[in-house]
Amino acid sequence: MKSGFKNKITYFDTEQISGIQLPEKFNYPHYYEPHPLCKLAADELKEYISNHFGSEKDFTTGKMFGVLIVRDPDNQIGYLSAFSGKLMDSNHYEKFVPPVFDMLDKDGFFKKGEQKLNRYNHEIETLENHSGFIDLKNELEKYLTESEKEISGFKKQMKENKAKRKSVRETEKSVLSEEEYLELEKELFRQSNYDQFRFKILKRSWKTEIERLENEIQSFQNQIDALKNLRKQKSNQLQNQLFEQYSFLNKDKEEKRPGAIFSETVFEKPPSGAGECATPKLLQFAFKNELQPIAFAEFWYGASPESEIRKHGHFYPACSGKCRPILKHMLKGTAVEENPILNDLAKEKQLKIIFEDDFIVVVNKPENLLSVPGIEIQDSVYSRLQEKMKDCEPLIVHRLDMSTSGLMVVAKTKEAHKNLQQQFLKQTVTKRYTALLDGIPKNEEGEINLPLKPDILDRPRQKVDFEKGKKSKTIYKVFEKRENRALIHYWPVTGRTHQLRVHSAHSKGLNCPILGDELYGTPGKILCLHAGFLEFNHPGNGERICFEMQEDFD
């Protein structure tokens, strides 16, 4: 048994875990309900963190922690603890397992490389804040404003002059002789040419001065860009050197480096921070020390981040972008539960047809049924309608998330499909959703505006991004309260992926996740989100029609 092995395990008291049955297989990392032992370990770890590092309020930047239930060579059951990234600028604490590779070693290559990058950062910051650079940009902005104002004023004067010349022509034509009128035309033409000449001179003078300023600014910018490119090049080299130090184990002691692991993914190379999450650290320590992994769980501790939905004390699955490829290797040879999403959860559930004619079919989609076939699961609204509709092809107009139940309209002709698509694009379709929230919102009605974008490193999750996210707007109204839960109506103005789920759960939205939301809240039997009302113009006769279907959250 290796030295330093025992002090990283927190053993359970025999009486403490008596009656708790161990799982037959390791839980699926990306979708799970925490095992009772994991909940017990997490509660103990939260108390330890609070006593040694601070309470939730002290963690203004929250962090993911993890626990791994293990069996040691003496058949004793305990748990290991880990945190993602670094904690209080360190990687090493008595309670927690070490990192796969310690990049914080002050004498190591990574810290020395970081110091070089920081020097580039300092040079870039110095140039960007150089008084000459700032003065030039301010002067350019002033010149652009003044030039636009003067050129715009001169254009207005030219237009007035042109109108005056026209008026003179119309007035003088009837009173002047032909010869006198020709002389007048020559004079007016000369005036017009003179205006054009002065306008060209004006624009040229401003252009010359603006180009001078732009060239001087570009001289600074070229130096900044050169430093940024050099910093990027050195940063990539350092990152590649860093990943060469990582080597992940599995049950059979097979080692694999991040480069090889991620070469088989769409990323092709490891994303920044790969291997620094809690779960890879826990498994690495377990396999190194002949400990058998039994179950794991990760939970968030501290303040919620601005973009992702993370709440203090809540459990979350291992991320997809960074952890999924690594854990696929690390759990090779370990008996792991199947991904429950791959089970056809809607196999026994009926797709009810609410309305059908020659143009459309309106259905009530049960929860956990796909709208269209997926990669692993073919069963869907489309495939089921395809079996029923022998004379035509179902044309999907809009979709509902797999977990969401409710009304969908499907076209039966290309003309109807085009017509309905236009109605959705022009936002003339009225949709109302009903949800049961895990909590009661502060305000009973209002509007949520939180721009969304896909979380590239943790698909299919979405995150809030005020700079690059797409506009997402939801109108809501609470209509019933049940103890610490609320029934709510949503009218989505936009139709972004997971819009209602994110707007419900995010701290700047309602801060109350939808009950049963495995992505943004706590997993449950079903996601309590139902598309209960749908109104649109019939693509055949143009009449306004509506459909309503009561939710069933029991």
C-alpha positions as CSV (number, residue, x, y, z in Angstrom):
1,M,0.0,0.0,0.0
2,K,1.4,3.4,-1.0
3,S,2.4,6.1,1.5
4,G,-0.1,8.9,2.0
5,F,-2.9,6.6,1.0
6,K,-4.9,6.6,4.3
7,N,-5.0,10.3,5.0
8,K,-7.0,11.0,1.9
9,I,-9.8,8.7,2.7
10,T,-12.6,9.6,5.0
11,Y,-14.0,6.3,6.3
12,F,-17.6,5.9,7.2
13,D,-18.7,4.6,10.6
14,T,-20.1,1.1,10.2
15,E,-23.3,2.1,12.0
16,Q,-23.5,5.2,9.9
17,I,-23.9,3.3,6.7
18,S,-25.6,0.2,7.9
19,G,-28.7,-0.6,5.8
20,I,-27.4,1.4,2.8
21,Q,-27.0,-0.9,-0.1
22,L,-24.0,-0.4,-2.3
23,P,-24.7,0.1,-6.1
24,E,-24.0,-2.8,-8.4
25,K,-22.4,-0.5,-11.0
26,F,-20.7,2.8,-11.0
27,N,-23.1,5.6,-11.8
28,Y,-23.2,7.1,-15.3
29,P,-21.2,10.3,-15.0
30,H,-23.2,12.6,-17.2
31,Y,-26.7,11.8,-15.9
32,Y,-27.3,10.4,-12.4
33,E,-29.2,10.6,-9.1
34,P,-26.6,10.8,-6.3
35,H,-26.3,7.6,-4.3
36,P,-27.2,7.9,-0.5
37,L,-23.6,7.4,0.4
38,C,-22.6,10.3,-2.0
39,K,-25.2,12.5,-0.3
40,L,-23.8,11.6,3.1
41,A,-20.2,12.2,2.0
42,A,-21.2,15.5,0.3
43,D,-22.9,16.8,3.5
44,E,-19.8,16.0,5.5
45,L,-17.6,17.7,3.0
46,K,-19.8,20.8,2.9
47,E,-19.5,21.1,6.6
48,Y,-15.7,20.6,6.4
49,I,-15.4,23.3,3.7
50,S,-17.5,25.7,5.8
51,N,-15.3,25.1,8.9
52,H,-11.9,25.3,7.1
53,F,-12.4,27.6,4.1
54,G,-15.6,29.6,4.6
55,S,-19.3,29.6,4.2
56,E,-21.3,29.9,1.0
57,K,-21.1,33.7,1.3
58,D,-17.3,33.6,1.6
59,F,-17.1,31.8,-1.8
60,T,-17.9,34.8,-4.0
61,T,-16.5,32.8,-6.8
62,G,-18.2,29.4,-6.5
63,K,-16.5,26.1,-7.1
64,M,-17.3,22.5,-8.0
65,F,-16.4,19.8,-5.5
66,G,-16.6,16.1,-5.8
67,V,-16.8,12.9,-3.7
68,L,-15.9,9.4,-4.7
69,I,-17.1,6.4,-2.7
70,V,-14.3,3.8,-2.6
71,R,-13.5,0.4,-1.2
72,D,-10.0,0.0,0.0
73,P,-7.9,-3.2,-0.1
74,D,-9.1,-4.1,3.4
75,N,-12.7,-4.0,2.2
76,Q,-13.4,-0.8,4.2
77,I,-15.8,1.8,2.7
78,G,-15.0,5.5,2.6
79,Y,-14.8,8.5,0.3
80,L,-12.3,10.7,-1.4
81,S,-12.7,14.4,-1.9
82,A,-11.6,16.8,-4.7
83,F,-12.2,20.2,-6.1
84,S,-12.1,21.5,-9.6
85,G,-9.1,23.6,-10.6
86,K,-7.3,25.2,-7.7
87,L,-8.6,26.2,-4.2
88,M,-7.3,29.4,-2.6
89,D,-4.3,29.4,-5.1
90,S,-3.2,26.0,-4.0
91,N,-3.6,22.4,-5.2
92,H,-2.6,20.6,-1.9
93,Y,-4.7,20.2,1.2
94,E,-4.8,17.3,3.6
95,K,-8.5,16.5,3.0
96,F,-8.3,16.5,-0.8
97,V,-6.6,14.3,-3.4
98,P,-3.8,15.9,-5.4
99,P,-4.1,17.0,-9.0
100,V,-3.2,14.7,-11.9
101,F,-0.3,17.1,-12.5
102,D,0.6,20.0,-10.2
103,M,0.8,23.0,-12.5
104,L,1.1,25.3,-9.5
105,D,4.6,24.1,-8.5
106,K,6.5,27.4,-8.1
107,D,9.7,25.8,-9.5
108,G,7.9,24.0,-12.4
109,F,8.0,24.9,-16.0
110,F,4.3,26.0,-16.0
111,K,4.7,28.8,-13.4
112,K,7.8,30.0,-15.2
113,G,6.0,30.0,-18.4
114,E,3.1,31.9,-16.8
115,Q,5.6,34.6,-15.6
116,K,6.8,35.1,-19.2
117,L,3.2,35.4,-20.4
118,N,2.5,37.9,-17.7
119,R,5.4,40.0,-19.0
120,Y,3.7,40.0,-22.4
121,N,0.5,41.0,-20.7
122,H,2.3,43.9,-19.0
123,E,3.8,45.1,-22.2
124,I,0.5,44.9,-24.0
125,E,-1.3,46.7,-21.1
126,T,1.4,49.4,-21.1
127,L,1.0,50.0,-24.8
128,E,-2.8,50.0,-24.6
129,N,-2.7,52.6,-21.8
130,H,0.1,54.7,-23.3
131,S,-1.0,58.4,-23.1
132,G,0.1,59.0,-26.7
133,F,-2.1,56.1,-27.9
134,I,-5.1,57.2,-25.9
135,D,-4.6,60.8,-27.0
136,L,-4.5,59.8,-30.7
137,K,-7.7,57.7,-30.4
138,N,-9.5,60.5,-28.6
139,E,-8.3,63.0,-31.2
140,L,-9.4,60.7,-34.0
141,E,-12.8,60.3,-32.5
142,K,-13.1,64.1,-32.2
143,Y,-12.0,64.6,-35.8
144,L,-14.5,62.0,-37.0
145,T,-17.3,63.7,-35.1
146,E,-16.3,67.2,-36.3
147,S,-15.8,66.1,-39.9
148,E,-19.1,64.3,-40.1
149,K,-20.8,67.5,-38.7
150,E,-19.0,69.9,-41.1
151,I,-19.5,67.7,-44.1
152,S,-23.1,67.1,-43.2
153,G,-23.6,70.9,-42.8
154,F,-21.9,71.6,-46.2
155,K,-24.1,69.0,-47.9
156,K,-27.2,70.8,-46.4
157,Q,-25.8,74.2,-47.7
158,M,-25.2,72.7,-51.2
159,K,-28.8,71.4,-51.2
160,E,-30.1,74.9,-50.3
161,N,-27.9,76.5,-52.9
162,K,-29.2,74.1,-55.5
163,A,-32.8,74.9,-54.6
164,K,-32.1,78.6,-54.8
165,R,-30.6,78.2,-58.3
166,K,-33.6,76.3,-59.4
167,S,-35.9,79.0,-58.1
168,V,-33.8,81.7,-59.9
169,R,-34.1,79.7,-63.2
170,E,-37.9,79.4,-62.9
171,T,-38.3,83.1,-61.9
172,E,-35.9,84.6,-64.5
173,K,-36.7,82.4,-67.5
174,S,-39.9,84.3,-68.2
175,V,-38.4,87.8,-67.9
176,L,-34.9,87.5,-69.4
177,S,-34.1,87.4,-73.1
178,E,-32.7,84.2,-74.5
179,E,-29.2,85.6,-74.6
180,E,-29.5,86.9,-71.0
181,Y,-30.8,83.6,-69.8
182,L,-27.9,81.7,-71.3
183,E,-25.5,84.0,-69.4
184,L,-27.5,83.3,-66.2
185,E,-27.2,79.5,-66.8
186,K,-23.5,79.9,-67.2
187,E,-23.3,81.7,-63.9
188,L,-25.5,79.2,-62.1
189,F,-23.4,76.4,-63.5
190,R,-20.2,78.0,-62.3
191,Q,-21.8,78.4,-58.8
192,S,-22.7,74.7,-58.9
193,N,-19.2,73.7,-59.9
194,Y,-17.7,75.9,-57.3
195,D,-19.8,74.2,-54.6
196,Q,-18.7,70.8,-55.8
197,F,-15.0,72.0,-55.8
198,R,-15.2,73.3,-52.3
199,F,-16.9,70.1,-51.1
200,K,-14.1,68.0,-52.6
201,I,-11.5,70.2,-50.9
202,L,-13.3,69.9,-47.6
203,K,-13.5,66.1,-47.8
204,R,-9.9,65.8,-48.9
205,S,-8.6,68.0,-46.0
206,W,-10.5,65.9,-43.4
207,K,-9.5,62.7,-45.1
208,T,-5.8,63.7,-45.0
209,E,-5.9,64.5,-41.3
210,I,-7.9,61.4,-40.4
211,E,-5.6,59.1,-42.3
212,R,-2.6,60.7,-40.5
213,L,-4.2,59.9,-37.2
214,E,-5.2,56.4,-38.3
215,N,-1.6,55.6,-39.4
216,E,-0.2,56.8,-36.1
217,I,-2.7,54.7,-34.2
218,Q,-2.0,51.7,-36.4
219,S,1.7,52.0,-35.6
220,F,0.8,51.4,-31.9
221,Q,-1.8,48.8,-32.8
222,N,0.8,46.8,-34.9
223,Q,3.1,46.6,-31.9
224,I,0.2,45.5,-29.7
225,D,-1.0,42.9,-32.3
226,A,2.6,41.5,-32.7
227,L,2.8,41.1,-28.9
228,K,-0.6,39.4,-28.7
229,N,0.3,37.0,-31.5
230,L,3.6,36.2,-29.8
231,R,1.7,35.7,-26.5
232,K,-0.8,33.4,-28.2
233,Q,2.0,31.4,-29.7
234,K,3.9,31.0,-26.4
235,S,0.6,30.2,-24.6
236,N,-0.2,27.4,-27.1
237,Q,3.3,26.0,-26.6
238,L,2.9,26.1,-22.9
239,Q,-0.5,24.5,-23.0
240,N,0.8,21.7,-25.2
241,Q,3.8,21.2,-22.9
242,L,1.4,21.1,-19.9
243,F,-0.8,18.4,-21.5
244,E,2.2,16.3,-22.1
245,Q,2.6,16.0,-18.3
246,Y,-0.9,14.6,-17.8
247,S,-1.5,10.8,-18.1
248,F,-4.8,9.3,-17.1
249,L,-5.2,5.8,-15.7
250,N,-8.0,3.3,-15.7
251,K,-8.8,0.2,-13.8
252,D,-6.3,-1.9,-15.7
253,K,-3.6,0.8,-15.3
254,E,-3.7,1.7,-19.0
255,E,-2.3,5.2,-19.4
256,K,-3.5,7.7,-22.0
257,R,-2.5,11.3,-22.5
258,P,-4.9,14.2,-23.3
259,G,-3.6,14.6,-26.9
260,A,-4.5,11.0,-27.7
261,I,-7.8,11.1,-25.9
262,F,-9.1,14.3,-27.6
263,S,-7.8,13.5,-31.0
264,E,-10.8,11.2,-31.3
265,T,-13.3,14.1,-30.6
266,V,-14.6,17.1,-32.5
267,F,-12.2,19.3,-30.5
268,E,-9.2,17.3,-31.9
269,K,-7.0,18.8,-29.1
270,P,-7.6,19.2,-25.3
271,P,-9.5,22.3,-24.3
272,S,-8.0,24.5,-21.6
273,G,-8.5,23.0,-18.1
274,A,-9.1,19.4,-19.3
275,G,-8.2,17.0,-16.5
276,E,-8.6,19.7,-13.8
277,C,-12.2,18.8,-12.9
278,A,-12.9,16.9,-9.7
279,T,-13.9,13.5,-11.1
280,P,-10.7,12.8,-13.1
281,K,-8.7,13.7,-10.0
282,L,-10.7,11.3,-7.8
283,L,-10.5,8.4,-10.2
284,Q,-6.8,9.0,-10.9
285,F,-6.0,8.8,-7.1
286,A,-8.2,5.7,-6.7
287,F,-6.6,3.7,-9.5
288,K,-3.1,4.7,-8.4
289,N,-3.8,3.4,-4.9
290,E,-5.7,0.2,-5.7
291,L,-9.0,1.7,-4.5
292,Q,-12.2,0.4,-6.1
293,P,-14.5,3.3,-7.3
294,I,-18.2,2.7,-6.2
295,A,-20.0,5.9,-6.9
296,F,-19.3,9.6,-7.4
297,A,-21.1,12.9,-7.2
298,E,-20.2,16.6,-7.8
299,F,-21.8,19.6,-6.2
300,W,-21.5,23.4,-6.4
301,Y,-20.3,25.4,-3.4
302,G,-20.6,29.2,-3.2
303,A,-22.0,32.0,-5.4
304,S,-23.6,31.2,-8.7
305,P,-21.6,32.2,-11.8
306,E,-22.8,34.8,-14.2
307,S,-23.2,32.6,-17.2
308,E,-23.8,28.9,-16.2
309,I,-26.6,27.7,-13.9
310,R,-24.9,26.5,-10.8
311,K,-26.6,26.8,-7.3
312,H,-25.0,26.3,-3.9
313,G,-25.3,22.7,-2.7
314,H,-26.9,21.3,-5.9
315,F,-25.5,18.2,-7.5
316,Y,-24.4,18.3,-11.2
317,P,-23.2,15.7,-13.7
318,A,-19.6,15.7,-15.0
319,C,-19.2,18.1,-17.9
320,S,-19.3,16.9,-21.5
321,G,-16.6,18.8,-23.3
322,K,-13.7,18.3,-20.9
323,C,-14.7,15.3,-18.9
324,R,-16.6,13.0,-21.2
325,P,-13.6,11.9,-23.4
326,I,-11.3,11.6,-20.3
327,L,-13.9,9.5,-18.3
328,K,-14.6,7.3,-21.3
329,H,-10.9,6.2,-21.0
330,M,-10.7,6.2,-17.2
331,L,-13.8,4.1,-16.7
332,K,-12.8,1.5,-19.3
333,G,-13.0,-1.9,-17.6
334,T,-15.3,-0.6,-14.8
335,A,-18.9,-1.7,-14.7
336,V,-20.9,1.5,-15.4
337,E,-24.6,2.1,-15.5
338,E,-26.0,2.7,-19.0
339,N,-26.8,6.2,-20.1
340,P,-30.6,6.5,-19.2
341,I,-31.1,8.9,-22.1
342,L,-30.4,6.1,-24.5
343,N,-33.3,4.1,-23.2
344,D,-36.5,4.7,-25.1
345,L,-38.3,6.3,-22.2
346,A,-41.4,7.1,-24.3
347,K,-41.7,3.6,-25.8
348,E,-44.9,2.9,-23.9
349,K,-46.3,6.4,-24.1
350,Q,-49.0,7.4,-26.6
351,L,-48.7,10.2,-29.2
352,K,-52.2,11.5,-29.2
353,I,-53.6,13.2,-32.4
354,I,-55.7,16.2,-31.4
355,F,-56.7,17.4,-34.9
356,E,-56.1,16.4,-38.4
357,D,-57.2,17.5,-41.9
358,D,-55.7,17.6,-45.4
359,F,-53.2,20.3,-44.4
360,I,-52.0,19.7,-40.8
361,V,-52.0,17.4,-37.9
362,V,-51.8,18.6,-34.3
363,V,-50.4,16.2,-31.7
364,N,-49.9,16.1,-28.0
365,K,-46.3,14.9,-27.5
366,P,-45.6,12.9,-24.3
367,E,-42.5,13.8,-22.3
368,N,-39.3,12.0,-23.2
369,L,-40.3,11.5,-26.8
370,L,-38.0,13.2,-29.4
371,S,-39.6,15.6,-32.0
372,V,-37.3,14.2,-34.7
373,P,-35.1,11.0,-34.8
374,G,-31.8,11.4,-32.9
375,I,-28.4,9.6,-33.4
376,E,-29.1,6.8,-31.0
377,I,-32.9,6.9,-30.7
378,Q,-35.2,6.8,-33.8
379,D,-38.5,6.9,-32.0
380,S,-40.0,10.4,-32.4
381,V,-43.0,12.4,-33.3
382,Y,-41.8,12.3,-36.9
383,S,-41.2,8.5,-37.1
384,R,-44.6,7.7,-35.4
385,L,-46.5,10.0,-37.8
386,Q,-44.6,8.6,-40.7
387,E,-46.0,5.2,-39.8
388,K,-49.5,6.5,-39.6
389,M,-49.5,8.9,-42.6
390,K,-49.2,6.5,-45.5
391,D,-50.2,9.0,-48.2
392,C,-47.9,11.9,-47.3
393,E,-44.7,12.8,-45.5
394,P,-44.9,14.6,-42.1
395,L,-43.1,17.9,-42.3
396,I,-41.9,19.1,-38.9
397,V,-42.5,22.9,-38.5
398,H,-41.2,23.4,-34.9
399,R,-39.9,21.2,-32.1
400,L,-40.2,20.6,-28.4
401,D,-37.3,19.4,-26.2
402,M,-37.3,15.7,-25.6
403,S,-38.2,16.2,-21.9
404,T,-41.0,18.7,-22.7
405,S,-44.6,17.5,-23.3
406,G,-47.3,19.3,-25.2
407,L,-48.8,20.5,-28.5
408,M,-47.0,20.4,-31.8
409,V,-48.4,21.2,-35.3
410,V,-47.0,19.2,-38.2
411,A,-47.6,20.0,-41.9
412,K,-48.9,17.5,-44.4
413,T,-48.0,19.5,-47.6
414,K,-45.1,21.6,-48.7
415,E,-47.4,24.6,-49.0
416,A,-48.7,24.2,-45.5
417,H,-45.2,23.7,-44.2
418,K,-44.0,27.0,-45.8
419,N,-47.0,28.9,-44.6
420,L,-46.5,27.7,-41.0
421,Q,-42.8,28.3,-41.0
422,Q,-43.5,31.9,-42.0
423,Q,-45.9,32.3,-39.2
424,F,-43.3,31.1,-36.7
425,L,-40.6,33.3,-38.2
426,K,-42.9,36.4,-38.1
427,Q,-43.8,35.5,-34.5
428,T,-47.6,35.5,-35.2
429,V,-48.0,32.1,-33.6
430,T,-49.1,32.2,-30.0
431,K,-47.6,29.6,-27.7
432,R,-48.2,29.2,-24.0
433,Y,-46.3,26.8,-21.7
434,T,-47.2,25.7,-18.2
435,A,-44.4,24.8,-15.7
436,L,-44.2,23.7,-12.1
437,L,-41.3,25.5,-10.5
438,D,-39.1,24.2,-7.7
439,G,-39.6,27.4,-5.6
440,I,-41.6,30.6,-5.8
441,P,-40.4,33.5,-7.9
442,K,-39.9,36.9,-6.3
443,N,-42.3,38.6,-8.8
444,E,-45.6,37.0,-9.8
445,E,-45.5,38.3,-13.4
446,G,-43.0,40.1,-15.7
447,E,-40.6,39.7,-18.5
448,I,-37.2,37.9,-18.7
449,N,-34.5,39.1,-21.1
450,L,-31.4,36.9,-20.8
451,P,-29.4,36.3,-24.1
452,L,-28.4,32.7,-24.6
453,K,-25.7,30.8,-26.4
454,P,-24.7,27.1,-26.5
455,D,-22.1,26.0,-23.9
456,I,-19.6,24.5,-26.3
457,L,-17.8,22.6,-23.6
458,D,-21.0,21.2,-22.0
459,R,-23.5,20.5,-24.7
460,P,-26.5,20.4,-24.8
461,R,-26.5,23.0,-22.0
462,Q,-27.1,26.7,-22.8
463,K,-25.6,29.6,-20.9
464,V,-26.3,33.3,-20.5
465,D,-23.9,35.6,-22.5
466,F,-24.7,39.3,-22.6
467,E,-22.0,39.9,-25.3
468,K,-22.4,37.1,-27.7
469,G,-25.7,35.5,-26.8
470,K,-28.8,35.7,-29.0
471,K,-31.7,37.8,-27.8
472,S,-34.1,35.7,-25.7
473,K,-37.3,37.0,-24.2
474,T,-40.0,35.4,-22.1
475,I,-43.2,36.8,-20.6
476,Y,-44.5,35.0,-17.5
477,K,-47.2,34.9,-14.9
478,V,-47.6,32.8,-11.8
479,F,-51.2,31.5,-11.4
480,E,-51.0,29.1,-8.5
481,K,-48.8,28.5,-5.5
482,R,-48.3,25.1,-3.8
483,E,-46.2,25.2,-0.6
484,N,-42.7,26.0,-1.9
485,R,-43.7,25.5,-5.6
486,A,-45.4,27.6,-8.2
487,L,-47.4,26.9,-11.3
488,I,-46.6,29.4,-14.0
489,H,-47.5,30.3,-17.5
490,Y,-44.8,31.3,-20.0
491,W,-45.3,33.1,-23.3
492,P,-41.9,32.8,-25.1
493,V,-41.4,35.7,-27.5
494,T,-38.3,34.1,-29.0
495,G,-37.7,30.4,-29.4
496,R,-34.1,29.6,-28.2
497,T,-33.0,26.1,-27.2
498,H,-33.8,25.5,-23.5
499,Q,-35.0,29.1,-23.2
500,L,-37.7,28.5,-20.6
501,R,-35.5,26.2,-18.6
502,V,-32.6,28.6,-18.4
503,H,-34.8,31.7,-17.8
504,S,-36.5,29.8,-14.9
505,A,-33.3,28.5,-13.2
506,H,-30.8,31.4,-13.8
507,S,-30.1,33.7,-10.8
508,K,-30.9,36.7,-13.0
509,G,-34.1,35.1,-14.2
510,L,-36.7,33.6,-11.8
511,N,-34.0,31.7,-9.8
512,C,-36.4,28.8,-9.6
513,P,-35.6,25.8,-11.8
514,I,-38.4,23.8,-13.4
515,L,-39.2,20.7,-11.3
516,G,-37.5,17.7,-12.6
517,D,-35.0,19.6,-14.8
518,E,-31.9,17.3,-14.9
519,L,-29.8,19.9,-16.7
520,Y,-30.5,23.1,-14.8
521,G,-32.1,21.9,-11.6
522,T,-32.7,18.6,-9.8
523,P,-33.5,15.4,-11.8
524,G,-37.0,14.0,-11.2
525,K,-39.5,11.6,-12.6
526,I,-40.5,14.0,-15.4
527,L,-39.6,17.6,-16.5
528,C,-42.7,19.6,-15.4
529,L,-42.9,21.7,-18.6
530,H,-45.8,21.4,-20.9
531,A,-46.7,23.3,-24.2
532,G,-50.4,23.6,-23.4
533,F,-51.7,26.2,-25.8
534,L,-51.1,26.8,-29.5
535,E,-52.8,29.3,-31.8
536,F,-52.1,30.1,-35.5
537,N,-53.7,30.8,-38.8
538,H,-54.8,27.7,-40.7
539,P,-52.6,27.3,-43.7
540,G,-55.5,26.3,-45.9
541,N,-58.2,28.9,-45.2
542,G,-56.4,31.5,-43.1
543,E,-58.8,31.2,-40.2
544,R,-57.4,31.7,-36.7
545,I,-57.5,28.4,-34.8
546,C,-56.3,27.4,-31.4
547,F,-55.7,24.2,-29.4
548,E,-55.4,23.7,-25.6
549,M,-54.2,20.6,-23.7
550,Q,-54.1,20.3,-19.9
551,E,-50.7,19.5,-18.3
552,D,-50.3,16.3,-16.3
553,F,-47.4,16.7,-13.8
554,D,-48.4,13.8,-11.5
